[in-house]
Amino acid sequence: MTIDIQMRINNDPRLKRFIRENPIWYKYLNRNPDSFKNFLINMKDTYKLNTSDKISKTMDNLSMIQAFLDALK
């Protein structure tokens, strides 16, 4: 693993936690540092940090608030 990748992982708590929970990524990143982009994609999918996940979560929150307001009427 290159020093640059190590520093990026150590500076971001989410990346650090993800690589500790999925140690297979140590091997992948050591053998092919270009797979860092795949590492980020996998982390975002696991922790639901994609834009579509955020929109979905917002829509769920709005529907919950609307149901709460309807119950108050």
Secondary structure, DSSP 8 states (H G I E B T S, - for coil): --HHHHHHHHH-HHHHHHHHH-THHHHHHHH-GGGHHHHHHHHHHHTT-SHHHHHHHHHHHHHHHHHHHHHH-
